[in-house]
Every structure is written in C-alpha cells, then in structure tokens.
Amino acid sequence: MNHNGDGIFPAVCPLDCPDTCGLLVHKENGKIVKIEGNPQHPITRGAICNKVRYMAQRVHHPERLMNPLRRVGPKGEGKFEVISWEEAIREITGKFKELSAEFGPESILPYSFYGNMGVLSVEGMDRRFFHALGSSLLDRTICNSAGTAGWKATMGFNGGASPEDTVKADVIIVWGGNIVSTNMHQVILAEQARKRGAKVVVIDVHRNRTAEWADWFLPLYPGTDAALALGMMHILFRDGRTDDAFLEQYTIGSDALRQQAASYTPERVSAITGISADDIEKLAKLYGEAGTSYIHIGNGLQHHDNGGMNVRSIACLPALTGQWLKTGGGASKSNSGYASMNSRALERPELRANPRARHINMNRIGEALEMTEQPVKSLFVYCSNPLVVAPDAERVRAGFEREDLFTVVHDLFMTDTARYADIVLPATSTFENTDLYSSYWHHYIQLQEPILRAPGQCKSNVEVFSLLGQAMGFDEEAFSQTEEEMIREALDYPRNPYLNGVTLERLQEERHVKLDMTPKETFLDNLPTPSGKIELYSKSLELAGLPPLPEYSPLKEGYDGVRRPEPADAYPLMFISPPNHNFLNSTFSNVQKHQELEKGPMLQIHPEDAAARGISDGDEVTVFNGRGIVKIRARVTDKMLPGTVISQGLWWEGKDRPQRSNVLTPDRLSDMGNGATFFSSTVEVKR
C-alpha cells in the first residue's frame, strides 16, 4: 500500500480484543484525522468502540518515543540520553554475548504479551531471535491459560459456537464477561437475537454495563461459578431435561457427572454462591427448556485459584441438553483454534540449541527476578508493561530496580516499565507496520499494511529482532525474511483445514478473508480429546492429579457464602480489578481523552461495607494487604454483593499517588494452565 499520500485506507484494530474490527483510517497531511469502522467488514460492520475511535491521539501523542535511549540516572527516575540505533544494537548484543558467556544464555529472558495482536509482532521474528539466542522460555499465561486448559479438558481445542449463529439462540447467558466493554459486536448480535424473543442473562460478580443491559442479572460471590454450574446440572438431571441420546453418542462420563451433581442441591449452591435457591431453579429451567441456548464464557472467572475448573464446569453444560447440534447453540470461550497458523515456520524452534531450556511463568516475574541460583540477568520487554499488568507489582518493581539486571524495553512510550530500562527502543504503531491478524472470536483473517511513515527512529518488532539477529550472526535466511514472506509461510499450513483458501494475495485484494468453516459441520465426530468425545469425565485431568469431574473448590485466598470473614481475618474484603470501558489493560491510560472518559481510578464499595468503615461516597481511601497499598477515591454502590470491592482499569502510577491495582494481587498460579489469579485477592479498606 502506498503510505505516502493522503486518503482513506483500510486497516485493522490491533488491540487484544475478540472483535478485531475492520477500520477505515482517514489521513490528511501525513496524519490520521479520523478513524471509523469499515462497513464492509462482515462481522464488525462499521461499529467501533471509543478505544480505537480516538486511537489517533495515541499514535500522534506528543510523548511518543522517537529515538533509542540509554539510561543515565538511577533506575526508575526516567533519566536517559539519546543514542543511535547502531549504538543500541551494539550495546544490546554485546551485553547478551557477555551474559551468555558468563551465566549462560538462559540468564536472558524475553517478556512480552499481546499489546499488539499482530501475528508477526508477537509470534514471529521475536521468537526466532530468542530461540537462536537460547534464552529462557517465557510461559505467556497471564490472560487466558486457565480457561483454555479447562475448556480443552472438556472439548479438546479452542473452538466453539460461531458468532453469526448466536442470533438464533433463544437464551443467551453471558457468564463472567463485561461484553458491552470488551466484545461489543457480540452485544449487537445478542440484540438481534433479543428482537426475535431471546432472553439475555448475565452472571457476574459486578453489575457492570453488561449486567445493566441484560434482561436478568444474577450476582454471585467471586470464584463460585463452578458451584453454580453444578447446581444447574443437578436440576437438569433431576428434572429429566438432559438429552440422553446426545450424551450417549457424543460424550463420556455422563453417569459419573450425574452422580457428582447430585450433591449440589439448589440449597447448597445458594449457600455457596449467594444466589437464592429459587433463582437457581429458575435459571436451570430457563436454560433446560430453551430450544437453543448459548453460553458466552468471559475472561474474568478464570482469574481465580479455581479458574480452570470454573470454565471446565460451564463448558460441560451445553452437552447436557444437546446444544452443540443446534445452530446458535453451545458455548464459546475462544475461537482462536480455528485460525491456528504454521507456528513452526513463524517461530523457527529448530534454531534453538537448547530445546530443554527452562520455562519461567510470566505471572511469577517478581519471584523469577529474586532467584539466586541461575539468576535472570537480563530482560527484553516488548508489547507489555509488566510493572502495571503483572501481579504482586511491588515485588516486580523491586526486581526491576536491580542494578545488575540489564533491561531493554521496546515501546511507544516511556511506560512505568520503561523507566527502569537500561536501553529503551522506540516502537512503531500498528498503522506503520505490515502484519497479519486473526480473531479469537470471529472467523476472518485480516491484513494490515502501512498507512503512515514510521516517525522519528521508530522500528517494528520485526525490524528490531531482524537487526539483533543479524548483529549476533544468527541464521541469515531466518533473519532476513520480509513480512510478506513470513505471512505466506504462516498461512501455508495444510494441517489446519480451516485455513483453506486464505492467502496473502487474497488478503491484499480483499482485506479480510473468511476461514473455510466447512470442517466445523462435523467437528463433534473429530474432537481432539483423548476419547474423541466431549469429556465430562477427564482421565487426562485425573492422571495430572486434578479432579476428573467438575467440582467446586473454595479459593485459597477469599470467601464465599459459606466461608465468610471472621474478626481475626486481617483482610476481609474480596478485591476484583476488571477492565474499565475505555482502556485495554494499561493501553490508553496515558492518553488524555481516555483518562477524561474514565474520570480517574475509583474503588466501588458496598454501602454495608462503607458504613462499617465510616466511608462516604467520594472519600479518599487506602486499599491494602500484605502485598501493597493503593490510594483511591471511594464510590459507594450496591453493584456487587457485600464483601466485594471493585476497581476497574489498570492505571499507570500517579505522581506521588500509588494507584496500580496489581500491587494488591497475588502471583499464585491457577488450578489448570498455570494462569493468573488476579481476582483471588483479599484486602482491607480504610478512610
């Protein structure tokens, strides 16, 4: 694409969001003046959220980094001097060679996530570089790994109902997801179903925007989702609302699950969840009597000690009533499996001389930086802001303060993390790159080509890791490929029949190309579980030492309706920190427009809990536990059950004001998938 002229250009939203919207970017005098939705995109159809609508303010932000920088002051003070790219590459590669010789290459650790969802940005040249270097391997489990493990234990792969089909559902349950803020086009589809008579039910710990939009909202105590799912199963089995023919043909373990669910009576589940027994009966009846029912499983409920089992338990429900045979029925947690690409060609694992290199979980980065045996001596951070997004953030900060830790950060801004770097590299935005995008919700692959010239000395991830690989003397072919060559290799993947017909040439001409969804018509006959069926009883979980059947386990840190805080409990409130409406994790928290829309961080606290602490609406409060402290304004509201406090959004550190909510969250790992447990956290609040 010619990025020299002005005009209106097709583009893709790069954010870590299921919608992956098609965009039209208006450009005048070399700058973006307007971003709107592309009405030709078959799913997003021209509708976009405020995050991307105002993205030009981020792309053309006056504080955007323009040159490589070298630290000249103490870590954290943000004092740097401008250097050239030649100096930066020479210093980084020199240090990597030095550390590899003295401590071994596994003393170096990449730290990244999906700040940009482009395949080449986060799963391409970067992975090649760290494979060739022989660095430690990062387990990128901060977001969805617990839920993915729970879903796969039941269904075998990351795939569920197609979004377009959900307009035919009679009942839609949004379970643990604020989709008005995080998946707006599913809301649009649900509205179409609603016009046909469908009922929308939201199950959540918070009466958020989605709960207020729903026909019926059921609040529950955090982390009790598996108990509610089992209570529904109890009633479905008890009242004969199961599809026994489906269970016989497509599942294993239905008799064992029936016995397991027998003890989860409505009364017992009510005591655990805080939902009345009558409402549990009503919910199960609504679900069981619906002709077609769809469950949309959100992200939040997996961020608990029992997060994998929460998702696994819910994933069993559609099989009980045979919903997978109905158009618009079933469930979805993620549809990323349909768009799986040739990761070996992209990442080149054969470049690694030490295939058994150690793994470090990104949720435990604070702990990893404290290790004295085989210490981490260098970090390369890109597409992430760990001082804001990682749990137990004060422990993380302490690790980044180490003077013997050589840290490189590649970013668009001087983030909280970049302030602790030794070398800071200026990154391009998505509109300055060539990249390939899939969605973990809809079934369209999209191509982004440059619309803007990279400002200043900014470089993409592909450019940076190509330069580093070449300077290290690594495999010439692997580190000299163009973006177009990498895209062709990624799409050349016969093992995934859903990619049939998706080519670079078609993407260049059509901008978005739908996956070949023909194989989905018979997916129940070819599930990649050990048994080939939906596994209500999972032998693989049993062999891993986990419960083979859905069950409810109380949180390691937290309370439910049975286990309530006692006077001896120092931290009697459950602390939940879900996304807000106008940020995406920490992205946009430094953009004035988005800050104005959010009006600042606040703590939502129930009137009963506020009164017990002498707190009034608008008071400044201190939120604390053994891990950290946050100072924030209180908002007294009944949008959650008593005993739960909520702070939405990840804010960068304020001037002389601690406001990073992840100083309060634990770095324990979830029951499945070694995922994050952000929401299994307890605190106290004082005025």
N, C-alpha and C positions, 0 to 999 in steps of 0.2 A: 504494500500500500504506500502511496506517495504521502509522506507526512510533512512535506514542505509547504503545501498550500492550505488555505482555509476551506471550510465547508462543513458538511455533516457526515460523520463517519460511524460505521457500526462498531460496537465494542462489547465487552463482556464485563460484568461486575466480578471483581476478583476476591470478594470477601468470603470468609469462612461461614457461609450461609447456604442452606439447602437449595435456595431458589436459583442461584447462578443466572441472574437476569440478563437478557439481551438489552443492550443500550444503544442509544444514538447520542453521539458526542458532538456538540456544536463548537466550532473553533473559529476564532477571529483574531487576526494579528498574532498568530502563533500561540494563542492561549485559549483554554476552554472557557466558554462563556455560558454554557448551558449543558446539562445532562438530563436526558429524558429516556423513558423506556422505549424499546423498539416494538412497535405494534405488530410487526411481522413474526415475532417470536411466538411459536405455537402455545407455549405454556404461560410465559410471563406477560405477553400481550400488551406491552406498553406501560404497565403499572410498576412503579418502583418506590422504594422507601426513602425517607429523608437522609439516611446514611449515605447513599450513593448520589442522591439528588444534589447534595451540597459537597460532593467529593472534590470539586474543583478548588474549594477553599483549602483542602489538604494538599492537593497536587501543587498548587501555586502558593503554598504557605510561606510567609516571609522567613520563618525559622528553619526552612528545609536545608539540610546539609548539602553543600556544593563541592567540597574538597576533602581529600583524605586528611586526617588529623592525627597528631601524636600527643599523648598526654605529657604535660609539663608540670603538673601540680599533684597534690595528694589525690588518691582515688576518691571519687565521689564529689569533688569540688567542681568538676567540669572545666578545668583549665587545659587548653590544648593549643598547639601550634599547627599551622597549615604545612603539609608536606606534599610531595608529588606522588603519583601512583607508582613510579619507579622505586622511590624510597619505601613506600608502604609494602610493596610486593617483596622487595629485598629484605626488609626487616622481618616480615612475617615468615617468609621461607627460611631465612637464616635462623630464626628462633625455633622453628619447627625442626630443622635439621639438628640443632643443638640439643633440644629436648629429647628427640628420638635417640640420639647417640648416648645421652647420659641416663635417661629414665625409661627409654623405650617409647615407641610411637603411641602406645595406649595411654600415655600420660596426657595426650591431647584428646579433647572431647568436643564434638560439634553439639550445638544446642539450637534446635530450630523447631518450628511448628508451621501452621498454615496461615500466617499473617497475609500471605498471598496464595490463593488456591491454584495458581498455575502449575501444571504438572512439571514443566521444565524448571520452574523457580525453586521447587522444594523436593523433587524426586528425580533429578537429572544430573547435571554436571557436579552439583554439590556432593551427591552420594558417590560419584566416581572418584572425586578428589579424596574423600576420607577413606574410601576403600583402598585406593592406591597408597595413601599415607600409612594405612594400618592403624588408624586411631581406634579408640574405644568406640563401641556402638551405642547409640542413644535409643532407648526404648521410648517411642513417642506415644505415651499412653495418657496424656493429661486430659483428653477430651472424652472419647467415646469407647475406650477399650473394654471397660467393664460391661457396658451394654452390648457391645459387639460379641463378647465372649458368651454372655447369657443368651443372646439371640441365636448364635451359631450352635450352641449346645442343643437347641430345640430344632432349628430349621436348616442348619448346615452351611449357610452362606448369607452374605449381606444383600438380601433382596426380599422385597415384599410387594405390597399392592402398588399398582401404577397410579400416579396422582390423578390422571384424567378419569380413571374409572370410579373414583370415590364420589363423584357426583351422583352415582346410582345407589349410594348407601341410604338405608332407612334410619340408621342410628350411627352417629359418629362420636366416638369417645376420644377426647384429647387428654392423654394421660401424662402429666408432668412436663408439659411443654407450653410456653407462652408464645404461641404461633402468630398472634397478632403482631408481635415484635420480632419474631425470628423466622417466620415461614409464611409471609403474608399471602402468597398465592394459594397455599392450602386453605387459608381462610376464604379466599374468593371461591374456590371450588366447593368448600363446605356450604357457603351461602347459596350456591346453585342447588346443592342437594336439599338445603333447607326450604327453598322455594318449591321443591317437589314434595315437601312434607316431612323431611328428615328432622330428627331431634339431635341437637349437639349437647353433649355432656362434657364438662371439664372436671378432672380430678387433679387437685394440686394442693400444695401447702399454702398458697397465696392467692388471694382474689386479685389477680393481675388483670391486664387488659383483656386477655383471652377469656378468663373466667367471667368478667363482666359482660362479654359479648355472648356467652353461651346461654342456652335455654335452661340449663341446670348446672349449678356448681356444687361440688362436694369437696369441702376442705378436710384434710386429714393430717395427722401428725407426720413429721418428716421420717422417711425411711420405713414406713409401714405398708408400702404398696404391695409387697408380696402377700401380706396377710389379707388385704382386700381382694386380690385376685383369687386367692384360695377360698375366701368366703363366697365369691361369685361361683366358683367351681362347685363348692358344696351344694349350693342351691340348684345349679343346673343339673347335677347328678341326682339330687334328691327329688326334684320335680319332673324328671324324665324329659328334660329339654336338651338332651345331647343327641347328636347324630351318630348312632351306633354303627351304621353301615360305613360312614366315613372313618370313624375311629378304627374299625376292623381293617379297612383296606389301606389306610394311609399313615397310621401311627403305630407306635409300640408303647406299652406301659399304661394303657387307659385303665385297666383294672387296678393296678397299683396306685394310680393317681386318684381313682375313686376312693380307695381306702384312705389315702393320705388326706384328702379333702374332708373326710367325714368328721374329723375333729375340729374343723374350722367353722363352727356354727356361727350364725349371724351375731349371737350374743357375745361370743368370744372375740370375734373380729371387731365388733363395735367397741369393746373394751380396749383393744389394742390401737385402733385407728382413730377413734374419736367420732366416727360416723355412726349414726343411730342404726340399730338393727332393722328398723323399718325401711330406712333409705337403702341399706344393703340389699334387702329383699326386693325393693322397687328397682334398683339398678340391675340386678341379676335377671329379673323378669323382663325389663325393657330390652336387655341385651339378648336374652334367650328367645324372646318372641319375635324379634325383628326378622324380617325377611332377609335383609342384607345388613350386616354390621361391620364397621371398620374402626380399628383402634390405631390412633396415631400416637406412638410412643415418643415422648420428648427426651431431652438430654439430661434434665436435672436429676431425675430419680436414680440415675446410675452413679451419681457422685456421692455415694454413701458407702459405709463399710459393707453393706449387703447389696450394693448396686447391681452386680451381675445377676443375683437371684431375683431382684425386683423385676428386671427386664425379662429374664427367662420365664418367670411365673406368668407374666402378662402375655408373653408370646405363645403360651400354651392355650389360651382361651379360644382363639378362632377355630382351632381343630375340634374343640368340643362340640361346636354347633355346625361344623362343616362349612365354615365361611370361605375357605380357600377355593371352593368350586364355584363361588358366586362372583360375578363381575361387580367390582366395587367393594367386595368383602375382604376379610383378612385383617392384616395389620402391616405396619411398616415401622422400622427403627432407622434403617438406612438402606438406600438402593444403590450404594456405591459398587456392589459386586457385579452389577450388570455391565458397568463401564470399565472393568479391570483391564489394564493395558499390559504391554510387554515390559514389565519392570526390570527384567534381567538386561534387556537391551538398553534401557534408560540408565540403570544404576551401575552396570558392569561389576557385579560382585567378584568376577574372576580376577579383577585387578588386585584383590586383597591377598597378601601373602600369609596373613594370619586369620583364616576363616573362623577360628575359635576365640577371637578377641572377646574381651569382657564386655558385658552389657551394663549400662547404667540407666536406671529409670529416671526420666526427666522430672517426675514428681519428687524425687529424693535428691535433687541437685544440691540442696543445702547440706545434706548428710554427705554426699559424694565429695564436696569441697572440703570436708573435715577429715577425710581419710588420710592416715599417716603411712599406711602400707600401700604401695602402688598409688601414690597421690596423683590427683589431677593437677597438672602443672600449666595447662593452657586450655582456654575455652574459645571457640569461634561461634558467636551468636548471630543468627540471621532469621528473619521472618518470625521473630518472637521478642518479648520484653519480659524476661523471667523475673526481674525484681518486682514486677507488678502482677504477673499472671501465675507464678509458681506458688505453691502452698508454703506455709511456715516462712513467710517472706523475710522476717528479721534474720533468721538463720541463713537464708540465701544471701542477704546483704552482707552478713559477716564473712561469708565465703568469698564474695566478690571483692571485699576490701583487702584480701591478702596481697601483699606486695610481691610475693613470689609467684602469683598467678598471672600469666601472660594472657590477656584477654583482647580479642578482636570482636568488634561489633559492626555489622553491615546493616544500615538502616537509613530511613529517610530523615530521621530526626534525632536530636540529642535526647533520647529517652532516659528514664531513670537508670536503665541498664547501661546505656552508652556512657554515662557519666563515670562509670567505673572501668572503662576500657583503657587499654594502652594504645591501641590503634582503632580509630573509627573510620569506616569507609562509607561514602555517600551512595545510596541506592537509588535506582530508578523506580518510578511508579509503574503500575500496570500499563498505563496508556503510552509508555515509552518502550514497551517490550513486544517481542513475539512470544506467544505462549499458547498452550492448549488447555482447555477447561472441560471438565466433566462435572456432573452434578451428583450429589448423594441423595437426591430426591427425584428429579425428573430424568428423562431418558434422552437428553440431547447433548451432543458434543459440540463445542464451540471453539472458534479460533480468534485470538486477539493478535492484531498486527499493530505496529507503532502508529500512533496518531500525532505524538509530539516528539520533538527532538529532546534527547536527554539533556537536562540543564546542567550547567557547570561541568564538573568532572564525574557526574553520577554514572554508575555502571550497574548492569543487571547481575543477578546471581550467576547466570550462565557465563557472562564475561569475566566476572571476578574469579570463579573457580577454574575457568579455562586458563587465565593468566597464571594463577597459582600452580596449576598442574604442569604447565609448560615450564615455568621457572624452576620447579622441582625436578624437571627432567623425566616426568612420567610419560606413559604411553602416548606417542604423538597423535595417533589416529583418534583415540578416545577424547583428547582434549583440544582437538581442532575441528570437531564437527560443528556444523551450523545448526541453528534452531530448526530449520526445515528438515534437515537430515534426521535429527533426533525425533521429530514428530512422526516422520514416516516410520521409523523403527518402532516407536511406541504403539502405533496403530496396526503394525504388522504382527498380529497375534492370533493365529488360527485356533488356539486353544479356547478362545472366547468367541463363540458364535454370535453373540450379541453385537460384536464389532463388525460383522459382515457389512461391507459396502461403505464403511466410514473411511474416507481417505483424505489426505491433505488437499488434493485437487478439488474435491467436492466442498471441503470446508472453505477453501479460498473463493470458490464461486458462490456458495450458498450461505456461508457464515455459521449456520447451525445445521447439524445433520442428526436425524434420529437414529438411535440404535435399532438394530433388527430384533424386535421383540418376539419374533415367531417362536423361539425356544421356550418362552415363558408359558405357552399354551399347554405344555406337558411337563412343567417343572416338578410337579408332585411325583412324577414317575422317576425322577432322576435327582433326588435330593442328595447332596454330598455329605450326609451324615453317615456314621459307621453302618447303620442298618439300612440306609437308603430311604428311611421314612422319617416323619416328624417324631422326634424323640421326647415323649412325655416322661419317660424314664431314660436317663442317660447313663449308660455303662461307662462312657469315657469320663464323665464327671466323677463317678464312683471310683474309678481307677486313679483319679487325681486326688482322691481323698476329700471330695466335695459331696454334698448331698445329691443323690441321683434323681430325686424328685423335688418339685417345688416345695419350699418350706419358708417359714418366717423366722428370722434370727434377729434379735434386738441389736441395736447399734452398740459398738464398743464405746463410743462417746456420744451420749444423747439419751433421750427419753421417749417413751411412747405413752399411750393412755393407761397402761398398767404400771409401768415403772415411771413414777413422777418424781420431780426433785424433792429432796429432803433437806431439812435445815443444815445438815452437815455438808451439803453439796456447795462448793465454792462458786461454781458456775452453773446456775440453774436454768439458763435460757438457751434454747437451740438457736444457732446463728446460721442464716441462709443468705448467700450472696449471689443471686441470679443476675442475668444480664438486664440492663436497662433498655429503654426503647431506642436511644439514639447513638449508643456506642456499640462496637463489636469487640468484646474483651477490652483491651486498652486502646484499640484503634479509635481515633476521633476524640479522645479525651483531652487532647491539646488543641483542638480546633474550636474557635470561639463560638461559631454558630451552634455546634452540637452542645457545647457547655451551656449556652443560653437556653437551649431547648430542654436540657435536663435540670437546670437551676441549682446545681450543686448536689453533692452527696448527702444522703439523709438516712436515718435509721427508723424504720417503721416498727412501732412497738404497740402492743395491745393495751387498751385502756386499763385493764386489770393490772397488768404488769407495770404500767406507767404510774398508776395511783399508788401502788405498793412501794414505789421508789421516789415518790414526790416529784415526778417528772411531768411537765406540761408541754403541750404542742409548741414546737419552736425552740425549746431549751437546747443548749449545747450539752451533750452528754459524752461520757467516756465509756467506750466499749472495750472490755479487756478480758484476757485469760492468761494462762501461763506462758503463752507464746508471744503475745504482743498487745498493743494498745492502739485504739483509733479514737480520734475526737471528731464528732459529727453532730449535726442537728437532729433532733428527735421529731418524728411525725407520729402523733398518737392516732391509731386507726384500728379498726376491728377486721382488717382484711386477712387476718390469719388467726388460728386458734391461740388462746393464751399459752404462754410459754415459748413462743417462737418470735424472734426478731429478724428483720429482713433489711438488708442494704443492697440496693441494686446498682450494678455497674462497677467497673474497675477503673478507678481514678488514679492518675499519676499523683505522686507525693505533692502535697501543697506546701507553700512556703511556711516554714515553722508550724506545720499542721499535719500530724500523721493521719492519713486518710486512706492508706492502701489496705483494703479489707483482708487481703490474704496474709497479713501478719497474724491473723486470728485462726487461720485454717490449718488443719493437720496435714502432715506428709505421709500418713499411713496409706497403705495400698488396699484396694478393694478386694472382695472375696474372689472375683474372677478377673482375669485380664490385667492384673496389676495396675488398675486405674486409680484416678484421683478420688479422694474422699472429702472434697471441699465442704460438703453440707453436713457432715457428721462432726459438728463442732459445737462446743458449748461456751458460753460467755456469761459475764455479769455486766450490768449497765448501771452507771450512777450519774447523777446530775452534776 
